[in-house]
Amino acid sequence: MMGAQSNGNPFCGRKAEISLRGKTAIGTLVDKCPGCSGQSIDLSNALFDELADEAEGRVSNVKWHFID
């Protein structure tokens, strides 16, 4: 989805709403996640902490969409 470009990608700067297990947070895309696949999204530690415990590591069933 993000294409080959990392920083400076056309999606950078866009806001997304991210939901997991009834919790929702809003974040700004800042770069490409080379280890992510498909519709996966990489979160900052602070944003991840709003949704889950960091000890869980990668989590599944995250829903997200652009809000701008």
Predicted model as a PDB file, atoms N, CA, C, CB and O in Angstrom, pLDDT in the B-factor column:
MODEL        1                                                                  
ATOM      1  N   MET A   1       0.808  -1.184   0.000  1.00 52.00           N  
ATOM      2  CA  MET A   1       0.000   0.000   0.000  1.00 52.00           C  
ATOM      3  C   MET A   1       0.866   1.268   0.000  1.00 52.00           C  
ATOM      4  CB  MET A   1      -0.927  -0.013   1.194  1.00 52.00           C  
ATOM      5  O   MET A   1       0.532   2.239  -0.680  1.00 52.00           O  
ATOM      6  N   MET A   2       1.944   1.271   0.735  1.00 52.00           N  
ATOM      7  CA  MET A   2       2.761   2.472   0.881  1.00 52.00           C  
ATOM      8  C   MET A   2       3.726   2.688  -0.279  1.00 52.00           C  
ATOM      9  CB  MET A   2       3.534   2.403   2.164  1.00 52.00           C  
ATOM     10  O   MET A   2       4.283   3.779  -0.404  1.00 52.00           O  
ATOM     11  N   GLY A   3       3.941   1.700  -1.122  1.00 55.00           N  
ATOM     12  CA  GLY A   3       4.868   1.875  -2.229  1.00 55.00           C  
ATOM     13  C   GLY A   3       6.315   1.767  -1.773  1.00 55.00           C  
ATOM     14  O   GLY A   3       6.589   1.373  -0.640  1.00 55.00           O  
ATOM     15  N   ALA A   4       7.224   2.115  -2.648  1.00 58.00           N  
ATOM     16  CA  ALA A   4       8.651   1.932  -2.375  1.00 58.00           C  
ATOM     17  C   ALA A   4       9.249   3.042  -1.522  1.00 58.00           C  
ATOM     18  CB  ALA A   4       9.405   1.841  -3.668  1.00 58.00           C  
ATOM     19  O   ALA A   4      10.231   2.812  -0.816  1.00 58.00           O  
ATOM     20  N   GLN A   5       8.688   4.224  -1.573  1.00 54.00           N  
ATOM     21  CA  GLN A   5       9.266   5.364  -0.865  1.00 54.00           C  
ATOM     22  C   GLN A   5       8.961   5.284   0.619  1.00 54.00           C  
ATOM     23  CB  GLN A   5       8.740   6.680  -1.441  1.00 54.00           C  
ATOM     24  O   GLN A   5       7.848   4.920   0.998  1.00 54.00           O  
ATOM     25  N   SER A   6       9.919   5.616   1.462  1.00 58.00           N  
ATOM     26  CA  SER A   6       9.728   5.596   2.913  1.00 58.00           C  
ATOM     27  C   SER A   6       9.360   6.991   3.387  1.00 58.00           C  
ATOM     28  CB  SER A   6      11.004   5.089   3.641  1.00 58.00           C  
ATOM     29  O   SER A   6       8.219   7.420   3.215  1.00 58.00           O  
ATOM     30  N   ASN A   7      10.308   7.707   3.982  1.00 61.00           N  
ATOM     31  CA  ASN A   7      10.032   9.076   4.412  1.00 61.00           C  
ATOM     32  C   ASN A   7       9.695   9.910   3.180  1.00 61.00           C  
ATOM     33  CB  ASN A   7      11.249   9.684   5.188  1.00 61.00           C  
ATOM     34  O   ASN A   7      10.310   9.734   2.128  1.00 61.00           O  
ATOM     35  N   GLY A   8       8.749  10.792   3.296  1.00 65.00           N  
ATOM     36  CA  GLY A   8       8.322  11.592   2.154  1.00 65.00           C  
ATOM     37  C   GLY A   8       7.263  10.904   1.320  1.00 65.00           C  
ATOM     38  O   GLY A   8       6.881  11.422   0.271  1.00 65.00           O  
ATOM     39  N   ASN A   9       6.783   9.765   1.750  1.00 74.00           N  
ATOM     40  CA  ASN A   9       5.725   9.046   1.053  1.00 74.00           C  
ATOM     41  C   ASN A   9       4.473   9.913   0.990  1.00 74.00           C  
ATOM     42  CB  ASN A   9       5.422   7.698   1.750  1.00 74.00           C  
ATOM     43  O   ASN A   9       4.235  10.691   1.914  1.00 74.00           O  
ATOM     44  N   PRO A  10       3.665   9.810  -0.061  1.00 82.00           N  
ATOM     45  CA  PRO A  10       2.449  10.622  -0.157  1.00 82.00           C  
ATOM     46  C   PRO A  10       1.471  10.412   1.017  1.00 82.00           C  
ATOM     47  CB  PRO A  10       1.743  10.309  -1.459  1.00 82.00           C  
ATOM     48  O   PRO A  10       0.662  11.296   1.300  1.00 82.00           O  
ATOM     49  N   PHE A  11       1.533   9.274   1.694  1.00 84.00           N  
ATOM     50  CA  PHE A  11       0.648   9.037   2.830  1.00 84.00           C  
ATOM     51  C   PHE A  11       1.162   9.699   4.112  1.00 84.00           C  
ATOM     52  CB  PHE A  11       0.484   7.542   3.051  1.00 84.00           C  
ATOM     53  O   PHE A  11       0.402   9.863   5.067  1.00 84.00           O  
ATOM     54  N   CYS A  12       2.440  10.078   4.143  1.00 86.00           N  
ATOM     55  CA  CYS A  12       2.996  10.713   5.337  1.00 86.00           C  
ATOM     56  C   CYS A  12       2.261  12.017   5.621  1.00 86.00           C  
ATOM     57  CB  CYS A  12       4.512  10.973   5.167  1.00 86.00           C  
ATOM     58  O   CYS A  12       1.955  12.787   4.710  1.00 86.00           O  
ATOM     59  N   GLY A  13       1.984  12.247   6.893  1.00 90.00           N  
ATOM     60  CA  GLY A  13       1.267  13.435   7.309  1.00 90.00           C  
ATOM     61  C   GLY A  13      -0.240  13.239   7.415  1.00 90.00           C  
ATOM     62  O   GLY A  13      -0.937  14.065   8.005  1.00 90.00           O  
ATOM     63  N   ARG A  14      -0.741  12.153   6.848  1.00 93.00           N  
ATOM     64  CA  ARG A  14      -2.178  11.876   6.947  1.00 93.00           C  
ATOM     65  C   ARG A  14      -2.501  11.308   8.318  1.00 93.00           C  
ATOM     66  CB  ARG A  14      -2.632  10.895   5.838  1.00 93.00           C  
ATOM     67  O   ARG A  14      -1.666  10.643   8.933  1.00 93.00           O  
ATOM     68  N   LYS A  15      -3.693  11.565   8.790  1.00 96.00           N  
ATOM     69  CA  LYS A  15      -4.135  11.066  10.098  1.00 96.00           C  
ATOM     70  C   LYS A  15      -4.939   9.791   9.905  1.00 96.00           C  
ATOM     71  CB  LYS A  15      -4.978  12.135  10.849  1.00 96.00           C  
ATOM     72  O   LYS A  15      -5.652   9.623   8.916  1.00 96.00           O  
ATOM     73  N   ALA A  16      -4.802   8.890  10.885  1.00 96.00           N  
ATOM     74  CA  ALA A  16      -5.539   7.634  10.864  1.00 96.00           C  
ATOM     75  C   ALA A  16      -6.163   7.382  12.232  1.00 96.00           C  
ATOM     76  CB  ALA A  16      -4.615   6.463  10.461  1.00 96.00           C  
ATOM     77  O   ALA A  16      -5.599   7.735  13.267  1.00 96.00           O  
ATOM     78  N   GLU A  17      -7.332   6.768  12.211  1.00 98.00           N  
ATOM     79  CA  GLU A  17      -7.979   6.313  13.441  1.00 98.00           C  
ATOM     80  C   GLU A  17      -7.694   4.819  13.553  1.00 98.00           C  
ATOM     81  CB  GLU A  17      -9.543   6.616  13.441  1.00 98.00           C  
ATOM     82  O   GLU A  17      -7.969   4.055  12.628  1.00 98.00           O  
ATOM     83  N   ILE A  18      -7.141   4.412  14.693  1.00 97.00           N  
ATOM     84  CA  ILE A  18      -6.741   3.029  14.910  1.00 97.00           C  
ATOM     85  C   ILE A  18      -7.563   2.468  16.063  1.00 97.00           C  
ATOM     86  CB  ILE A  18      -5.210   2.920  15.203  1.00 97.00           C  
ATOM     87  O   ILE A  18      -7.668   3.097  17.116  1.00 97.00           O  
ATOM     88  N   SER A  19      -8.149   1.280  15.869  1.00 97.00           N  
ATOM     89  CA  SER A  19      -8.995   0.669  16.901  1.00 97.00           C  
ATOM     90  C   SER A  19      -8.545  -0.746  17.205  1.00 97.00           C  
ATOM     91  CB  SER A  19     -10.461   0.666  16.465  1.00 97.00           C  
ATOM     92  O   SER A  19      -8.168  -1.509  16.316  1.00 97.00           O  
ATOM     93  N   LEU A  20      -8.595  -1.075  18.492  1.00 97.00           N  
ATOM     94  CA  LEU A  20      -8.257  -2.422  18.953  1.00 97.00           C  
ATOM     95  C   LEU A  20      -9.024  -2.699  20.238  1.00 97.00           C  
ATOM     96  CB  LEU A  20      -6.716  -2.577  19.177  1.00 97.00           C  
ATOM     97  O   LEU A  20      -8.917  -1.952  21.210  1.00 97.00           O  
ATOM     98  N   ARG A  21      -9.789  -3.769  20.232  1.00 97.00           N  
ATOM     99  CA  ARG A  21     -10.502  -4.231  21.428  1.00 97.00           C  
ATOM    100  C   ARG A  21     -11.305  -3.133  22.122  1.00 97.00           C  
ATOM    101  CB  ARG A  21      -9.521  -4.815  22.404  1.00 97.00           C  
ATOM    102  O   ARG A  21     -11.269  -3.012  23.347  1.00 97.00           O  
ATOM    103  N   GLY A  22     -12.017  -2.349  21.351  1.00 97.00           N  
ATOM    104  CA  GLY A  22     -12.872  -1.315  21.917  1.00 97.00           C  
ATOM    105  C   GLY A  22     -12.170  -0.016  22.259  1.00 97.00           C  
ATOM    106  O   GLY A  22     -12.820   0.934  22.697  1.00 97.00           O  
ATOM    107  N   LYS A  23     -10.866   0.052  22.073  1.00 98.00           N  
ATOM    108  CA  LYS A  23     -10.119   1.288  22.316  1.00 98.00           C  
ATOM    109  C   LYS A  23      -9.791   1.918  20.967  1.00 98.00           C  
ATOM    110  CB  LYS A  23      -8.811   1.015  23.146  1.00 98.00           C  
ATOM    111  O   LYS A  23      -9.560   1.218  19.981  1.00 98.00           O  
ATOM    112  N   THR A  24      -9.775   3.242  20.937  1.00 98.00           N  
ATOM    113  CA  THR A  24      -9.489   3.958  19.701  1.00 98.00           C  
ATOM    114  C   THR A  24      -8.471   5.062  19.972  1.00 98.00           C  
ATOM    115  CB  THR A  24     -10.784   4.545  19.093  1.00 98.00           C  
ATOM    116  O   THR A  24      -8.509   5.713  21.016  1.00 98.00           O  
ATOM    117  N   ALA A  25      -7.569   5.263  19.028  1.00 97.00           N  
ATOM    118  CA  ALA A  25      -6.568   6.320  19.119  1.00 97.00           C  
ATOM    119  C   ALA A  25      -6.395   6.924  17.728  1.00 97.00           C  
ATOM    120  CB  ALA A  25      -5.204   5.774  19.677  1.00 97.00           C  
ATOM    121  O   ALA A  25      -6.715   6.292  16.721  1.00 97.00           O  
ATOM    122  N   ILE A  26      -5.892   8.134  17.686  1.00 98.00           N  
ATOM    123  CA  ILE A  26      -5.638   8.811  16.417  1.00 98.00           C  
ATOM    124  C   ILE A  26      -4.153   9.135  16.330  1.00 98.00           C  
ATOM    125  CB  ILE A  26      -6.501  10.105  16.280  1.00 98.00           C  
ATOM    126  O   ILE A  26      -3.554   9.623  17.288  1.00 98.00           O  
ATOM    127  N   GLY A  27      -3.571   8.857  15.173  1.00 96.00           N  
ATOM    128  CA  GLY A  27      -2.156   9.114  14.967  1.00 96.00           C  
ATOM    129  C   GLY A  27      -1.894   9.665  13.583  1.00 96.00           C  
ATOM    130  O   GLY A  27      -2.758   9.622  12.707  1.00 96.00           O  
ATOM    131  N   THR A  28      -0.696  10.182  13.396  1.00 94.00           N  
ATOM    132  CA  THR A  28      -0.270  10.732  12.110  1.00 94.00           C  
ATOM    133  C   THR A  28       0.776   9.817  11.503  1.00 94.00           C  
ATOM    134  CB  THR A  28       0.288  12.172  12.271  1.00 94.00           C  
ATOM    135  O   THR A  28       1.742   9.450  12.172  1.00 94.00           O  
ATOM    136  N   LEU A  29       0.597   9.443  10.243  1.00 90.00           N  
ATOM    137  CA  LEU A  29       1.577   8.600   9.560  1.00 90.00           C  
ATOM    138  C   LEU A  29       2.835   9.419   9.300  1.00 90.00           C  
ATOM    139  CB  LEU A  29       1.000   8.031   8.227  1.00 90.00           C  
ATOM    140  O   LEU A  29       2.764  10.544   8.803  1.00 90.00           O  
ATOM    141  N   VAL A  30       3.995   8.842   9.642  1.00 87.00           N  
ATOM    142  CA  VAL A  30       5.247   9.574   9.475  1.00 87.00           C  
ATOM    143  C   VAL A  30       6.261   8.865   8.583  1.00 87.00           C  
ATOM    144  CB  VAL A  30       5.860   9.821  10.813  1.00 87.00           C  
ATOM    145  O   VAL A  30       7.161   9.514   8.050  1.00 87.00           O  
ATOM    146  N   ASP A  31       6.139   7.554   8.406  1.00 82.00           N  
ATOM    147  CA  ASP A  31       7.061   6.845   7.527  1.00 82.00           C  
ATOM    148  C   ASP A  31       6.498   5.477   7.189  1.00 82.00           C  
ATOM    149  CB  ASP A  31       8.451   6.712   8.179  1.00 82.00           C  
ATOM    150  O   ASP A  31       5.451   5.072   7.694  1.00 82.00           O  
ATOM    151  N   LYS A  32       7.211   4.779   6.327  1.00 77.00           N  
ATOM    152  CA  LYS A  32       6.816   3.441   5.908  1.00 77.00           C  
ATOM    153  C   LYS A  32       7.330   2.415   6.910  1.00 77.00           C  
ATOM    154  CB  LYS A  32       7.346   3.130   4.491  1.00 77.00           C  
ATOM    155  O   LYS A  32       8.387   2.606   7.511  1.00 77.00           O  
ATOM    156  N   CYS A  33       6.595   1.343   7.086  1.00 79.00           N  
ATOM    157  CA  CYS A  33       7.008   0.250   7.970  1.00 79.00           C  
ATOM    158  C   CYS A  33       7.520  -0.891   7.097  1.00 79.00           C  
ATOM    159  CB  CYS A  33       5.821  -0.228   8.891  1.00 79.00           C  
ATOM    160  O   CYS A  33       6.718  -1.652   6.555  1.00 79.00           O  
ATOM    161  N   PRO A  34       8.848  -1.030   6.948  1.00 76.00           N  
ATOM    162  CA  PRO A  34       9.384  -2.069   6.063  1.00 76.00           C  
ATOM    163  C   PRO A  34       8.999  -3.488   6.489  1.00 76.00           C  
ATOM    164  CB  PRO A  34      10.887  -1.957   6.008  1.00 76.00           C  
ATOM    165  O   PRO A  34       8.908  -4.376   5.641  1.00 76.00           O  
ATOM    166  N   GLY A  35       8.772  -3.717   7.774  1.00 79.00           N  
ATOM    167  CA  GLY A  35       8.419  -5.054   8.247  1.00 79.00           C  
ATOM    168  C   GLY A  35       6.933  -5.343   8.237  1.00 79.00           C  
ATOM    169  O   GLY A  35       6.514  -6.453   8.564  1.00 79.00           O  
ATOM    170  N   CYS A  36       6.129  -4.353   7.864  1.00 81.00           N  
ATOM    171  CA  CYS A  36       4.671  -4.534   7.859  1.00 81.00           C  
ATOM    172  C   CYS A  36       4.221  -5.070   6.509  1.00 81.00           C  
ATOM    173  CB  CYS A  36       3.945  -3.201   8.176  1.00 81.00           C  
ATOM    174  O   CYS A  36       4.861  -4.839   5.484  1.00 81.00           O  
ATOM    175  N   SER A  37       3.118  -5.783   6.532  1.00 81.00           N  
ATOM    176  CA  SER A  37       2.574  -6.318   5.286  1.00 81.00           C  
ATOM    177  C   SER A  37       1.110  -5.928   5.150  1.00 81.00           C  
ATOM    178  CB  SER A  37       2.732  -7.854   5.231  1.00 81.00           C  
ATOM    179  O   SER A  37       0.425  -5.680   6.143  1.00 81.00           O  
ATOM    180  N   GLY A  38       0.646  -5.878   3.921  1.00 80.00           N  
ATOM    181  CA  GLY A  38      -0.771  -5.623   3.662  1.00 80.00           C  
ATOM    182  C   GLY A  38      -1.283  -4.367   4.323  1.00 80.00           C  
ATOM    183  O   GLY A  38      -0.759  -3.276   4.100  1.00 80.00           O  
ATOM    184  N   GLN A  39      -2.304  -4.522   5.136  1.00 82.00           N  
ATOM    185  CA  GLN A  39      -2.933  -3.389   5.818  1.00 82.00           C  
ATOM    186  C   GLN A  39      -2.397  -3.185   7.231  1.00 82.00           C  
ATOM    187  CB  GLN A  39      -4.432  -3.586   5.870  1.00 82.00           C  
ATOM    188  O   GLN A  39      -3.020  -2.490   8.034  1.00 82.00           O  
ATOM    189  N   SER A  40      -1.244  -3.788   7.543  1.00 86.00           N  
ATOM    190  CA  SER A  40      -0.644  -3.613   8.874  1.00 86.00           C  
ATOM    191  C   SER A  40      -0.199  -2.174   9.061  1.00 86.00           C  
ATOM    192  CB  SER A  40       0.553  -4.572   9.070  1.00 86.00           C  
ATOM    193  O   SER A  40       0.038  -1.449   8.095  1.00 86.00           O  
ATOM    194  N   ILE A  41      -0.089  -1.771  10.326  1.00 87.00           N  
ATOM    195  CA  ILE A  41       0.353  -0.412  10.636  1.00 87.00           C  
ATOM    196  C   ILE A  41       1.300  -0.489  11.834  1.00 87.00           C  
ATOM    197  CB  ILE A  41      -0.871   0.539  10.935  1.00 87.00           C  
ATOM    198  O   ILE A  41       1.052  -1.221  12.792  1.00 87.00           O  
ATOM    199  N   ASP A  42       2.377   0.272  11.763  1.00 88.00           N  
ATOM    200  CA  ASP A  42       3.372   0.323  12.835  1.00 88.00           C  
ATOM    201  C   ASP A  42       3.100   1.570  13.664  1.00 88.00           C  
ATOM    202  CB  ASP A  42       4.838   0.328  12.266  1.00 88.00           C  
ATOM    203  O   ASP A  42       2.955   2.659  13.109  1.00 88.00           O  
ATOM    204  N   LEU A  43       3.028   1.428  14.978  1.00 91.00           N  
ATOM    205  CA  LEU A  43       2.692   2.544  15.852  1.00 91.00           C  
ATOM    206  C   LEU A  43       3.875   2.972  16.697  1.00 91.00           C  
ATOM    207  CB  LEU A  43       1.529   2.179  16.746  1.00 91.00           C  
ATOM    208  O   LEU A  43       4.751   2.166  17.008  1.00 91.00           O  
ATOM    209  N   SER A  44       3.897   4.238  17.066  1.00 93.00           N  
ATOM    210  CA  SER A  44       4.877   4.698  18.046  1.00 93.00           C  
ATOM    211  C   SER A  44       4.557   4.014  19.372  1.00 93.00           C  
ATOM    212  CB  SER A  44       4.861   6.270  18.190  1.00 93.00           C  
ATOM    213  O   SER A  44       3.439   3.539  19.574  1.00 93.00           O  
ATOM    214  N   ASN A  45       5.527   3.963  20.268  1.00 94.00           N  
ATOM    215  CA  ASN A  45       5.275   3.348  21.576  1.00 94.00           C  
ATOM    216  C   ASN A  45       4.140   4.051  22.299  1.00 94.00           C  
ATOM    217  CB  ASN A  45       6.541   3.377  22.437  1.00 94.00           C  
ATOM    218  O   ASN A  45       3.295   3.396  22.909  1.00 94.00           O  
ATOM    219  N   ALA A  46       4.109   5.370  22.240  1.00 96.00           N  
ATOM    220  CA  ALA A  46       3.072   6.133  22.945  1.00 96.00           C  
ATOM    221  C   ALA A  46       1.681   5.809  22.409  1.00 96.00           C  
ATOM    222  CB  ALA A  46       3.339   7.637  22.822  1.00 96.00           C  
ATOM    223  O   ALA A  46       0.740   5.650  23.187  1.00 96.00           O  
ATOM    224  N   LEU A  47       1.543   5.709  21.096  1.00 96.00           N  
ATOM    225  CA  LEU A  47       0.241   5.391  20.509  1.00 96.00           C  
ATOM    226  C   LEU A  47      -0.146   3.951  20.809  1.00 96.00           C  
ATOM    227  CB  LEU A  47       0.258   5.629  18.992  1.00 96.00           C  
ATOM    228  O   LEU A  47      -1.301   3.666  21.123  1.00 96.00           O  
ATOM    229  N   PHE A  48       0.819   3.044  20.712  1.00 96.00           N  
ATOM    230  CA  PHE A  48       0.553   1.636  21.032  1.00 96.00           C  
ATOM    231  C   PHE A  48       0.051   1.516  22.469  1.00 96.00           C  
ATOM    232  CB  PHE A  48       1.829   0.773  20.829  1.00 96.00           C  
ATOM    233  O   PHE A  48      -0.881   0.761  22.744  1.00 96.00           O  
ATOM    234  N   ASP A  49       0.680   2.271  23.395  1.00 97.00           N  
ATOM    235  CA  ASP A  49       0.287   2.210  24.806  1.00 97.00           C  
ATOM    236  C   ASP A  49      -1.161   2.624  25.029  1.00 97.00           C  
ATOM    237  CB  ASP A  49       1.196   3.093  25.634  1.00 97.00           C  
ATOM    238  O   ASP A  49      -1.782   2.203  26.005  1.00 97.00           O  
ATOM    239  N   GLU A  50      -1.706   3.445  24.133  1.00 97.00           N  
ATOM    240  CA  GLU A  50      -3.112   3.830  24.252  1.00 97.00           C  
ATOM    241  C   GLU A  50      -4.043   2.666  23.937  1.00 97.00           C  
ATOM    242  CB  GLU A  50      -3.417   5.002  23.327  1.00 97.00           C  
ATOM    243  O   GLU A  50      -5.204   2.670  24.347  1.00 97.00           O  
ATOM    244  N   LEU A  51      -3.540   1.668  23.209  1.00 97.00           N  
ATOM    245  CA  LEU A  51      -4.385   0.569  22.736  1.00 97.00           C  
ATOM    246  C   LEU A  51      -4.097  -0.772  23.400  1.00 97.00           C  
ATOM    247  CB  LEU A  51      -4.225   0.422  21.264  1.00 97.00           C  
ATOM    248  O   LEU A  51      -5.007  -1.586  23.563  1.00 97.00           O  
ATOM    249  N   ALA A  52      -2.851  -1.012  23.785  1.00 97.00           N  
ATOM    250  CA  ALA A  52      -2.471  -2.322  24.322  1.00 97.00           C  
ATOM    251  C   ALA A  52      -1.203  -2.183  25.159  1.00 97.00           C  
ATOM    252  CB  ALA A  52      -2.259  -3.352  23.177  1.00 97.00           C  
ATOM    253  O   ALA A  52      -0.575  -1.125  25.196  1.00 97.00           O  
ATOM    254  N   ASP A  53      -0.848  -3.259  25.818  1.00 96.00           N  
ATOM    255  CA  ASP A  53       0.381  -3.313  26.612  1.00 96.00           C  
ATOM    256  C   ASP A  53       1.533  -3.692  25.689  1.00 96.00           C  
ATOM    257  CB  ASP A  53       0.252  -4.333  27.795  1.00 96.00           C  
ATOM    258  O   ASP A  53       1.424  -4.647  24.920  1.00 96.00           O  
ATOM    259  N   GLU A  54       2.626  -2.956  25.758  1.00 95.00           N  
ATOM    260  CA  GLU A  54       3.775  -3.236  24.888  1.00 95.00           C  
ATOM    261  C   GLU A  54       4.301  -4.656  25.033  1.00 95.00           C  
ATOM    262  CB  GLU A  54       4.887  -2.264  25.180  1.00 95.00           C  
ATOM    263  O   GLU A  54       4.901  -5.183  24.097  1.00 95.00           O  
ATOM    264  N   ALA A  55       4.091  -5.283  26.178  1.00 96.00           N  
ATOM    265  CA  ALA A  55       4.555  -6.652  26.398  1.00 96.00           C  
ATOM    266  C   ALA A  55       3.895  -7.630  25.419  1.00 96.00           C  
ATOM    267  CB  ALA A  55       4.269  -7.081  27.843  1.00 96.00           C  
ATOM    268  O   ALA A  55       4.417  -8.722  25.193  1.00 96.00           O  
ATOM    269  N   GLU A  56       2.760  -7.248  24.841  1.00 94.00           N  
ATOM    270  CA  GLU A  56       2.073  -8.112  23.864  1.00 94.00           C  
ATOM    271  C   GLU A  56       2.828  -8.188  22.549  1.00 94.00           C  
ATOM    272  CB  GLU A  56       0.658  -7.605  23.610  1.00 94.00           C  
ATOM    273  O   GLU A  56       2.654  -9.145  21.794  1.00 94.00           O  
ATOM    274  N   GLY A  57       3.658  -7.203  22.264  1.00 91.00           N  
ATOM    275  CA  GLY A  57       4.364  -7.195  20.980  1.00 91.00           C  
ATOM    276  C   GLY A  57       3.392  -6.936  19.844  1.00 91.00           C  
ATOM    277  O   GLY A  57       2.500  -6.098  19.973  1.00 91.00           O  
ATOM    278  N   ARG A  58       3.552  -7.640  18.737  1.00 90.00           N  
ATOM    279  CA  ARG A  58       2.632  -7.468  17.608  1.00 90.00           C  
ATOM    280  C   ARG A  58       1.254  -7.971  17.996  1.00 90.00           C  
ATOM    281  CB  ARG A  58       3.146  -8.212  16.348  1.00 90.00           C  
ATOM    282  O   ARG A  58       1.119  -9.025  18.617  1.00 90.00           O  
ATOM    283  N   VAL A  59       0.229  -7.207  17.624  1.00 94.00           N  
ATOM    284  CA  VAL A  59      -1.148  -7.608  17.922  1.00 94.00           C  
ATOM    285  C   VAL A  59      -1.925  -7.748  16.625  1.00 94.00           C  
ATOM    286  CB  VAL A  59      -1.838  -6.584  18.863  1.00 94.00           C  
ATOM    287  O   VAL A  59      -1.593  -7.120  15.620  1.00 94.00           O  
ATOM    288  N   SER A  60      -2.950  -8.566  16.655  1.00 92.00           N  
ATOM    289  CA  SER A  60      -3.793  -8.815  15.483  1.00 92.00           C  
ATOM    290  C   SER A  60      -5.146  -8.144  15.656  1.00 92.00           C  
ATOM    291  CB  SER A  60      -3.973 -10.328  15.249  1.00 92.00           C  
ATOM    292  O   SER A  60      -5.481  -7.651  16.734  1.00 92.00           O  
ATOM    293  N   ASN A  61      -5.907  -8.134  14.591  1.00 93.00           N  
ATOM    294  CA  ASN A  61      -7.274  -7.611  14.577  1.00 93.00           C  
ATOM    295  C   ASN A  61      -7.351  -6.117  14.829  1.00 93.00           C  
ATOM    296  CB  ASN A  61      -8.099  -8.325  15.601  1.00 93.00           C  
ATOM    297  O   ASN A  61      -8.350  -5.619  15.347  1.00 93.00           O  
ATOM    298  N   VAL A  62      -6.295  -5.401  14.464  1.00 94.00           N  
ATOM    299  CA  VAL A  62      -6.301  -3.941  14.541  1.00 94.00           C  
ATOM    300  C   VAL A  62      -7.050  -3.426  13.314  1.00 94.00           C  
ATOM    301  CB  VAL A  62      -4.833  -3.352  14.613  1.00 94.00           C  
ATOM    302  O   VAL A  62      -6.818  -3.892  12.199  1.00 94.00           O  
ATOM    303  N   LYS A  63      -7.928  -2.485  13.519  1.00 95.00           N  
ATOM    304  CA  LYS A  63      -8.651  -1.844  12.415  1.00 95.00           C  
ATOM    305  C   LYS A  63      -8.162  -0.402  12.330  1.00 95.00           C  
ATOM    306  CB  LYS A  63     -10.220  -1.908  12.624  1.00 95.00           C  
ATOM    307  O   LYS A  63      -7.971   0.252  13.355  1.00 95.00           O  
ATOM    308  N   TRP A  64      -7.961   0.089  11.123  1.00 94.00           N  
ATOM    309  CA  TRP A  64      -7.568   1.488  10.971  1.00 94.00           C  
ATOM    310  C   TRP A  64      -8.032   2.012   9.631  1.00 94.00           C  
ATOM    311  CB  TRP A  64      -6.048   1.651  11.109  1.00 94.00           C  
ATOM    312  O   TRP A  64      -8.222   1.263   8.673  1.00 94.00           O  
ATOM    313  N   HIS A  65      -8.212   3.338   9.591  1.00 95.00           N  
ATOM    314  CA  HIS A  65      -8.590   4.009   8.349  1.00 95.00           C  
ATOM    315  C   HIS A  65      -8.156   5.472   8.423  1.00 95.00           C  
ATOM    316  CB  HIS A  65     -10.127   3.896   8.094  1.00 95.00           C  
ATOM    317  O   HIS A  65      -8.009   6.042   9.505  1.00 95.00           O  
ATOM    318  N   PHE A  66      -7.956   6.058   7.249  1.00 95.00           N  
ATOM    319  CA  PHE A  66      -7.611   7.468   7.185  1.00 95.00           C  
ATOM    320  C   PHE A  66      -8.811   8.298   7.605  1.00 95.00           C  
ATOM    321  CB  PHE A  66      -7.142   7.860   5.768  1.00 95.00           C  
ATOM    322  O   PHE A  66      -9.953   7.944   7.314  1.00 95.00           O  
ATOM    323  N   ILE A  67      -8.549   9.408   8.293  1.00 97.00           N  
ATOM    324  CA  ILE A  67      -9.649  10.276   8.699  1.00 97.00           C  
ATOM    325  C   ILE A  67      -9.525  11.663   8.080  1.00 97.00           C  
ATOM    326  CB  ILE A  67      -9.699  10.387  10.217  1.00 97.00           C  
ATOM    327  O   ILE A  67     -10.282  12.567   8.434  1.00 97.00           O  
ATOM    328  N   ASP A  68      -8.593  11.839   7.171  1.00 86.00           N  
ATOM    329  CA  ASP A  68      -8.494  13.129   6.474  1.00 86.00           C  
ATOM    330  C   ASP A  68      -8.464  12.932   4.989  1.00 86.00           C  
ATOM    331  CB  ASP A  68      -7.258  13.896   6.916  1.00 86.00           C  
ATOM    332  O   ASP A  68      -8.384  13.905   4.239  1.00 86.00           O  
TER     333      ASP A  68                                                      
ENDMDL                                                                          
END                                                                             
